[in-house]
Each structure stands twice: as C-alpha cells, then as structure tokens.
Amino acid sequence: MTFEIFVPFWGDPGLLFQTIESVRAQRHSDWRLTVIDDCYPDESVATWFAQLDDERIVYVRNVVNLGITENYREAIRRATTEHIMILGCDDLLHPNYLDVVLATIAAVPDADVVQPGVEVIDEHGTIVRPLVDRVKTGLLAPRGGTGVAVLKGETMATSLIRGDWLYWPSLTFRTETLRRIDFREGLPIIQDLALLMDIAFEGGCLAYNPTLAFSYRRHSASASQKTLLDGRRFRDERTYYAQARDLARAKGWRRTASTARLRVLSRLHGLAELPGVIRHGTRPGLQSTLAHIFAF
C-alpha cells in the first residue's frame, strides 16, 4: 500500500535535505512525501526541491507562518491514506523503516500508533546515548525479545505517564485517529505526550516493534532544551501531569492516576537537569525546575 509521509519544516536546510534522502533510500518504494515549509527564510529550500526529479515528493510553502502545532494539523488535513507519519525535519529513516512499520501494522491491524526501534544521533550524525535515552530504551520501553509489544488503554496510559519512552518523529499513526483526537492547546512542548495519552484514554492501541529503523536527532538547540532554561518545559509538564491525573481518576484508572500524581521519573529528570539549569538558566528556569522536583 502507498505510505504517506509529511515533513513540517522549520530548521536547518542541510539537515532537511538529509532527511529527504533517507526517505528516498527506502527499500519499500511505494510512498509519497509532502514537505510543508512554514515560511522558513531561506530561498535555497524551494530551489533544492524544484531541482529534485522525484514525482513522489511534493514541496509546499505556507502563505503565513502557522507554528509547530498548526503545521502538524495541516499535515493531517492533507492526508489521504489510512496511515501517516509526521517526520521530523532533521531526523533520518533507515532503509528498512517502511518494511518494519508495515510488517507491524500487518501483525497488529488495530494499532493506532506504531513505534519502531530508535537510535539517537547528534547534530553531526554521530550515535550518542544521553542519560534520558538510556532510561527510555533500557528502563521504560517494553521488554520481551524481538517480538511486537502491544499496549492498550489503561496499560498504555500508565506506561507513558510513568515516562514517555516514545520518539514522536518516528511514529506512524492511523490517520483517522489523528483526525478524531486533536492536539491540546497551550502545551506546545509536551503536546506529543498529551496527544498519545488522549489516544490511550479513548482505548487506543500502541504497537512497539524494537527492530532498529530510525535515527532521532538530539542536539542542544532543540526547543525542549531552550525551554528547560526559561522554565516553560517543566511548567508545562506539571500542568499536564495534573490534567492526566484528573482524567485517569474520572475513568477509574487508579494506577494511571497514582503514577501521574507521583511522577517519579519526571522529578528525577528535573534533578538530572538541575546542574545545567543552574549553570546556564535564568531565575525563572531555576524556580520552575526546583518546583518540578519538590512540589506535589
């Protein structure tokens, strides 16, 4: 079946071009790719795509800057296939990505979300293993060999609120699910977790195939790193964890509610980031981080 990939773009054109080439290198060739340029101020991007001889790739530029959440929504509005991927504009597919995802969908046809195996790279493409990623893959991700792990409803919600071990740009979604469940407003940094939790609260299904198929790029210039230093990251997390606790209580999911209330790993994340915030952050960043670690 034809697989649809969207790349909402605002960032480094050179990394974007690497992302596009990783899509073109797929062993499974039945795909379509749409790049949605959110008015990035660099004419070389449009020129590069104009010279690209591949009818499977479409480049469009928004009339006005939409921002990250609305550009995601634009991708969903443009979708025409049963499953879609919203790929990060600096991440890389491995040549087997589509093979892995399509095999997982065949094995778990009711999956709303598919997560393949992921490695982490820095801005230079070197494989790295920061503490946060060692925790994600070694402590939080489901174990059980090489088979596909399936999490649904309360089990999915509890797993994700304990610690978000998914890598958003690597995910494949059922299109209908993204059209039915929208992004929450006011949480731009943690909107991925909020959406995934809403899928779980509606009884959704997550399929995790640990076969390595994706490179996630982590670097110091990311929005999440900047918002750690100005306080927004942990402020948004606390706000959402309180919402998740209330939603879980309303459904009678006591384990999910308790995990959201305690947010042990989220506090430990704050503790791990505290030295960097002290060195580089502002007073609001330090106050927010300390509140994140100690407040209940």
N, C-alpha and C positions, 0 to 999 in steps of 0.2 A: 504494500500500500504506500501511497505518497505520504511523506512525513514533512510537516511544516515547521520551520524554524524561524523565529523572529529575533532580531538583534536591535534592541533600543540603544541608540548610540549617543553618547556624550563622553568624550575622553581622548585618549592618545590615538591618533590615526594609525600610527605604525603598529600598535598592538591590535587595533581593529582589523587591519589587513591580515595579520597572522591568524586571527580568529576565523576570518572568512576562508583562508586557505585550509584551515583544519576541517572546515565543513566540506570543502571541495575534495578533500582526501578520503572521504568516507568510502568504505568498501560497498556499502549499500547505496546505490546511486539514485534511487527514486525519492528525491527530496526537493523541496522548494524553500528558498531563503529570502526573507524580506528584511532589509536594514531600514530602520526608522530613525533618521538623523534629526535630533531635537534641536536643530539650529546651531550646531557646533560651528564656531567661527573659523573655519579652515576650508578654503576652496579646493584643496588637494583631495579631499574626500570624494566629492562629486566627480572630479576629474578621473580619479582612480577607478571608480565604478563605471563611468562612461566608457572606459577603455577595456573593461572586462568582458570577454567574449564567453558568456555563460548564461543561456536563456533561463536557467533555473533560479537566477539571482535577480532580485528587484531592489533598487535603491530609491527611497522616497525621503523627502525632507519636509518636516512640519513647517507650516506657514508661520507659526509662532512657537516659542519655547513652551512646552507643556509641563516639564518637570518629570521626575522619575516615575511617580505613581501613575500619572495620566498617560505617559508614554507606554507603560505596561498595558493600561486599558486600551490604548489604541491598537496595540498588537492583538489583543484578544478580540477586538471588534473586527479586525481584518481576517481573522482565522476562518478557514473554510473546511478544515479536516477534523477528524474525530479526536486526534491528539496533537498537541503542540508543545514546543519548547521555547522558552524565552531566555535566550543565551546571553550571558554577559559579554560585553564588547571588548574584553581583554582576556577572556578565558579560552581554553582550547579543547576541542573534541579529539579523542583518539580515533584512529581509523575504524575501530570496532564499535563506536558509540551506538550507532543506529542498530547494529546487529544485536547488541546487548539489550537495548531498550525494547526492541520489537520482540525478541525472544521472551522478555519478562512480561510484556503485555499478553503474549500468547499463553503464557503459563498462568497469569493472573488477570483474566479479561475484565474483571470488575474493578481493577485498580484505578483510583483517581489520581494517584501520584506515583511516579517511578523514580527511584534514586539508584543510579549505578555507583560502582566503586570510583573513588576520587583520590587523586594525589594533589598536593599543594605545591605551587611554584611561586617564586618571587618575580619581581619586575624584569629580571634578566632571563627568566625561564629555567632557573635552577631549582631542583626539587628541595623543599625545605619542610621541616616538621616543628613548627612553633608549638608551645605548650597547649594552646587551645585546640589545635588539630590533633595532637596526640591524645587528648582527652576525648574528642569527638569520635575518633576511629577506634581507640583502644578501650574506652570505658563506656561510651554511650551507645554506639551503633550496635544493633542486634548481632549476636554471635550464632554460630551453628554451622560452620563449614562453608561450603561454596554454594549452597542452595539459596533459593529466594526466600527471604523472610517477609511475612505478611502481617501487618498490624492494622487493626480496625477500631474505630470508635474510641471507647474509653482507654484501651491499651495504647492506641496511637497517641491520644492526647496526653496521657501520663508520661509516655516515653519522651515526647517533645518538650513538655513543660519542665521535665527534670533537667534537660539540657538539649538545646536544638542542635542535633548532630547532622542535620541535612545541609546540603550545599545548594542554595537556591538556584544559581545559574545552571546547574547540572540537571535539574529536574525536568521530567516530561509530565504533562498534565492532560487529563481528559478535558477537552475544550468546553464541553457542556458544564462541567464542574466550575470552571473559572467564570463562565457567564452567569451562573446561578449564585455563586458566592463571591462577593466583591471585596476589594481591599478596604480595611478600616481606615477612616480618616484620622489625621492627627498623629500617626505613628510611622513616619517615613523610614526611620532607621530599623524598626523591628517589624515592619509590615509583612515580611515573609513569614515569620513565625505566627503572627496573628492570623493570616490567611490559612495557613496549614492547620492551626488549631480549630478554626471555624469549620474546615473540612472534616476534621475529626469529630467535632461536636454534632455535625449532621450525619454521623455514622459512616464517614468516608473510609477509604481503604488506601493504605500505603504499601507498596511493594519495593523491597530493597534487594538489589542484586549486587553482591560485593565484587563482581568482576570489574577490574580496573578499566575505565573507559573515558576518563575526564581529568583535565588539569585545571584546578581552580587557582586563580592568581590572587595572592595576598601581598599587599605592599603598604607601606606607611602612609601613602597619600589617599587611602580609601576614606570614604565618607564616615564609616564607623569609627576609624581611628581618630579622625578630627573631632568627632562628636564626643568621644571619650574625654577629650581635653577641655571641652567647653561645657560639659555636664549634661548634654542632651541625651546621650546614649543611655546612661543608667537611669535618668529620669523617665525616659520612655519605657524602659524595661519595667521599672517599678509600677508605672501606671498600667501596663498591660498585664503583668502578673496578678495585680489586684482584680482586673476585669476577668481574667481566666479563672481565678478562684471563685468569683461570684457565679460565672457561667457554669462551672462544674458543680457547685453546690445546688444550683437550680435544677440540674439534671440528676442529682443524687449520686454523682461520681465522687465519692468521698476521698478515694486515693488521689485522684487528679487534683481535687481542691486542696488537700493537705500538702501535696508536692508543690503546688503553686504558692501556697502561703509560706512554706519554709524556704523555698527557692535556694537550696543549699549550694548547688554548683554555680548559680548566678552570683551569690555572695562571694564564693571563692574566686570567681572571675574578677570581681571588683577588687579583691585583696591582691590578686596577681598583678592587676593593672595599677595598683596604688603607687608603687615606686615611680613609674613613668609619669603618672599624673602629677606627683609631687615635683618631679624634675622639670616637666615641660608645661604643665597645665596652669590654668588661672584659678583664682579663688572659687568661682562657681563650679569648676570641674572637680576641685578637691572636696568641696562640700557635698556635691552630688555623689561622688564615689564613696565617701565615708557614710553618707546616709544609706547608700545601697548596701553596704556591708553590714550595718548595725541595726537599721530600722526594721520594725515588724508592722 
